[in-house]
Amino acid sequence: MLYIFMLGYDVDFGHMEAVSLISAPKYPEKQVGYIVTSCLLNENHDFLRLAINTVRNDIIGRNETFQCLALTMVGNIGGRDFAESLAPDVQKLLISSSCRPLVRKKAALCLLRLFRKNPDVVNVDGWVDRMAQLLDERDLGVLTSSMSLLVALVSNNHEAYWSCLPKCVKTLERLARNQDIPQEYTYYGIPSPWLQVKTMRALQYFPTIEDPNTRRSLFEVLQRILMGTDVVKNVNKNNASHAVLFEALALVMHLDAEKEMMSQCVALLGKFIAVREPNIRYLGLENMTRMLLVTDVQDIIKRHQAQIITSLKDPDISIRRRALDLLYGMCDITNAKDIVEELLQYLSTAEFAMREELSLKAAILAEKFAPDLSWYVDVILQLIDKAGDFVSDDIWFRVVQFVTNNEDLQPYAAAKAREYLDKPAIHETMVKVSAYLLGEFGHLLARRPGCSPKELFSIIHEKLPTVLSSTIPILLSTYAKILMHTQPPDPELQNQIWGIFNKYESCIDAEIQQRAVEYHALSRKGASLMDILAEMPKFPERQSALIKKAEDTEVDTAEQSAIKLRAQQQMSSALVVTDQRPANGTPSGIQLSLVKVPSMSINEDQNMAEQGLSHENGILSKVDPQTPSADLLGDLLGPLAIEGPPGTDVQSQQNIVSGLENVPNTVEAAAIVPVEEQTNSVQPIGSIAERFHALCLKDSGVLYEDPYIQIGIKAEWRAHQGRVVLFLGNKNTSPLVSVHAIILPPSHLKIELSLVPDTIPPRAQVQCPLEVVNLRPSRDVAVLDFSYKFGNNMVNAKLRLPAVLNKFLHPISVSGDEFFPQWRSLSGPPLKLQEVVRGVRPMPLLDMANLFNSFRLMVSPGLDPNPNNLVASTTYYSESTRPMLCLIRIETDPADRTQLRMTVASGDPTLTFELKEFIKEQLVSIPTALRSPMAATPAPPIPQPTSPAAALTDPGAMLAGLL
Amino acid sequence: MIRFILLQNRQGKTRLAKYYVPLEDSEKHKVEYEVHRLVVNRDPKFTNFVEFRTHKVIYRRYAGLFFSLCVDITDNELAYLECIHLFVEILDHFFSNVCELDLVFNFHKAIIERMGELEKLE
C-alpha cells in the first residue's frame, strides 16, 4: 500500500485496514499498522478516532515496544482528539520512574506535539514542579526532549516556570564544562549542541534573572562561549559551535548584560558580517537586526553601515534580504538620507522578488526620517519613476496626503511633478500622482515658464491615450480643476476640455461617465464651480498605512518569539496613545478635550486640591454639617483634583509643545514625527478612584497601575496602629529612575515612610513599609505624592492612601442588655447626633447591612423591632481617646429609599461627628460602579428578621421610647 | 518547529517527505515544487538558508540530493543545518554508505529508519 501511495495513487480503500491493524495483538502487525497509519493519514482524518482507544491501551499497557509505537504515532499525527483523551496518560509516562529513558523521551516529544497543537486542551497546571524534576534528569536524551517541552511551556507562560530557571543554568554549566557527557551525545567533540541551543532558548523567555549567583554562573558560561568559539576547518564542527554561539548572543541580548559584554557581542557580530562564509555573514546580519530591537547599540552598529551596504549587493538573495532588514532597522534621522539613497540606487538593479518590499521600506523610511519634506517628495517620486510597478497605491496616496496637508510643500511638489511629465515614458502611477498634484496645485506655478494652465493641460492630456481606464477619472478631475483655476476663463481651453467631457459622457465605464457628465454640467455653472471644486480639505492625520502594512506581515511560528514578547510588553502601552496623534500639529478634537480638562484644573491650581483638603479640614472644627448635596459636591471635586493624574497630562502637553518647538516649521514637524516619539504620556490603568474605594473595604490590593509601574498595598491594622507595605513593582525591562514618594499626612495621622530607593531595577519589586498611628478621629485622607521617571517621561501621581477612619474601627457585637444602657447614657448632642439624610443611594436594607459590616460597623440584627431599621456597633481606637464604643441607628423609610434618619452616639463629640459624616459620605457618594467589589467583600449576609419575636419587642419599645 | 522535511533530487523528484503539519496532497505537491525551485538553482557559495513563504528552508546538498527542512524563522538555523548532517550520518550508518538508490529501493527501510530518527532531530 505504501508503494502504491508513493507512486501517487489513491489508497483510500486500505485506510480502514491499516487502522484496524493497530489493534492486532502481535508486534509485526501492530508495527505495520502504526507505520502505515502515520504515513497515510494526517491529524484531521476521521478514521484516527477509531484508533484512540487502542492507542490508549498501548500507552497505558506494560509493553515498552507497544508504548513506543503508540507514542511515536501520536507524536507524528496526534490531533485534538488525541490531546483530549491521551494527554494525562502521556504526562504520567513522562514522569514515571519505572519507564526506560527511551519511552520517556518519546513521551516528552509526544506531549510537546500535543501541547503545541492544542495548548488549551493539555492541562499543564501544576506542571512546574514536574518540569523542574525533569530538568534534573541525568539521561541526556530525556533531558533534550524535556527541554523542547519546556521551551514550548515557557513561551506560553514564563511566569509560572521561574523555578526551572536555575536548573537550566545548571544544565548549561554541565554541558559547557563538558562534565559527564556520554560519548554518544557529543557531536564533533561538542557536548550536545542541540541541548545547549534549546536550553539557551528557554532562558530567553525569562525577562530577568534575579538571583545573583545564578546570574553570575550563567554569565560565566556565556562568556566562555563567546570567547572560546573559534573557526575550525571541519564544516560540521564549525556549524555546531556557531549554532551555540549565535544562540548565546541572542541570550546575552535578552539579559540586559553589562555594557562590556554587549559591546563584545556587537564586535563579534561586526566581525561576522565581514566574513566570506555566507552562513555566518547571514546570521551576523540577522542577529544584528535582532539586536537593534533589544538594546541601544545603534551607534556601534552604524559604524558597520558601509559593510552592510556591501551585503545589500551580495549575489545571494537571502543575504540581501537580511541586509535590507538591517538597514531598515538601523535607519534613523542621521543616516536616513544615505540609506534611502542607497536603497533607491539598488532598486533599479534589484530583482523583481525584492522590489516591492524594497520600495515599501524606502517609502516608510523616507516618511519617518525625512529631514525636510521636499526630500520626502523627491524620494517618492524617484521611487515611482524607478519601480512604478512595485509602488502600491498606498505609497502615492500617502504623498498626496502630505502635500495636501502642508501648504509650503505644494508649489515644490507641483513643480517636481511637472518635471517628471517632461520625461518621454513615464509610469502610470506617475501620471496619476502628477495629474493629481498639478490639478490641485498647478495654479501655484502659473507664473513659471511652461506652466500656464493651457500648457499643463496639454502635457497631461498627452498621456491620456496611454493610460488605463482606472486613471482616466483622475485626469478628468484634473481637467476640471484646471478649468476652474483658469481665471479669467480661456474660451479655447474651455472648449477643448468640454469636448473631452462630452466624449466621455457616453463612456462605458460608469465612474468615468459619471465624472464627465458631472464636471461638464458643473463647469457651465460659472462662479459656483469655484466652491464645488475648491482645493481638497486637509486629510485627517492617521497612522501611515504603509507602516501598518509593514507591521502586518505575519509570521507563523510554533513558539512565540522571545523578542516579540519583549517588544510587545514595551509597546502595548505605547499603542494606546498613537491613536491620538495630533493632526497637522494641532491637537485633534479628542486630544484637545483630553488635554484641556486637566489643564483647567491645574490652572485653578493645586489650591483646588488644597481647597478640597482644607475644606474637609474646615468641617472638622465646625459642628454644623453641610447639606448632603454640598457634601456630595465636595466629594466629587475632591477626588477629581487629587486623582486625575495632573502631572502626566501636563507632561503630555509639554511634550507636544516641545516637540513642536524643536523644529522651526511646526506643521511639518508634527506631520512626520515618527510614531515612537509620540508615545510619551502615561495613562493609569483602571480608575484610581475605584481602586481607592475598593481598598477602603479590604486590606490588600492594587493602589495604582500604569504601563510602567504597579503599586500594590498590603495593610495590617491593630487598634490605633497600622502597618502598611507599599509594593512598587517595575513592570518593564529597563529600570525606573528618580523614584520619589512623599506622604502628605493629615494632622490626625502620624505616618512614617521608610526610605524609598531612587531606582527600581527592571522587573523588580520594592517594598516600602509605612507605620501609621491614629492620633484622633478625622475623616481626612493621607496623600501619597509619587513620581518616577521612565525614559524622558516624568510621571507623577497623587494617590489617596486607604488609611481611612474605618480602618481604626473594630467591630463589636453587643447584646440588647449592653446596648440600651449605653444608648441611654449618651444623651443628646454633642455626644449623640441625629440627622435626616436625603439623597441616599437607594439600596435594599440587606445591602446596607453588608455595607456597614464591610466598614467594620457590626450590625446587630433584631435589636430594633422595626424591620426597616438597622442598629450597629463598633469600637474606635485612637491614641488620644480610649477604645470608644460607637453606636449607630439607621431608620429607613420603606416608601422613600432615598432618605433615612441616622443617629450616631459615642463618648467623644468629635468622634460622633466624624463617624456620622463618614457614614453619610458612604451612603450618598459612592459611585454605583463600586457595588461589585462591595459585594465581593466577605460580609456575612444578615438575615432580616421577618417578624420581630416577642422577646425583642421589649427592648424595641425601650429604644423607641429613648428616641 | 520543523514543518516538513523533504529529500529531493536535482530533477525535483521527491525521495522522502515528512510533514508535521496537515497539508492536502495538492498543497504538498505545490510545496515540493516550490522548494525544489528555490534550492536547486542556488550557488554552492550561497547560504544554506532561504526564506519560503512565512518560514525558512534550511537545505543542504549531498551529491545530487537536497535535504530541505522547513522551520520557523525564529529557529536556530545552524542547529538545524547540523541536524540534517546528523540525519545523513545516521542514514549512512544504516545503509553503510548511503546513496539515492538506497532510498529508492529500500523505501520501507528508510521509512522505518526515519520514524525513529527524525523525532530525535526535533
Interface residues (C-beta under 8 A of the other chain):
Chain A: L2 Y3 M6 I35 S38 C39 N42 E43 N44 T72 G75 N76 G79 K106 L109 L112 R116 G141 S148 Y187 P193 W194 V197 R201 N236 N239 A240 H242 A243 F246 E247 P278 N279 R281 Y282 L283 P315 D316 I317 S318 I319 R321 E554 V555 D556 T557 A558 E559 S561 A562 I563
Chain B: M1 Y19 Y20 P22 L23 R42 D43 K45 F46 T47 N48 F49 V50 E51 T54 H55 D72 I73 T74 D75 N76 E77 L78 A79 L81 E82 C83 H85 L86 F107 H108 I111 I112 M115 G116 E119 K120 E122
